[in-house]
Amino acid sequence: MYGFTTTLKGLSFDAALARTIEALKVEGFGVLSDIDVQRAMKDKLQVEMPPYRILGACNPPLAHQALQAEPDIGLLLPCNVIVREQSPGTVVVGFLDPQTMVGLVGRDEIKPVADAAEARLRRACASLGGA
């Protein structure tokens, strides 16, 4: 699997999004990008879909370590986090597993960075308290 998820029930999409951003912040991640997929599909394809956001999360010290070990790792950064409404009152939050970088890059120097990023993202995921 390339990621891990949690499902939040009884929350609006906006509340789940705000909780996710706060959980990332607690673990030292900022959100560098916020892609509103719902809006893009509506604007570009005139397709209606439930709320869906892709957050580009970055922990600057970890990103710096990764870039020092492998300058082209930027192709795999930042860490993507999705927040999507599965149904009204049910929101899925998914986190890209940083271990996928290790497999793609194949450099031992990346493993400690991926381990640290994974631990932080898993704590953020767990702190959301979903199922």
Buried (B, 14 or more C-beta within 10 A) or exposed (E): EEBBBBBBEEBBBEEBBEBBBEBBEEBBBBBBEEBEBBEBBEEEEEEEBBBBBBBBBBBEEBBEBBBEBBEEBEEBBBBBBBBBBEEEEBBBBBBBBBBBBBEEBEEEBBBBBBEBBBEBBBEBBEBBEBE
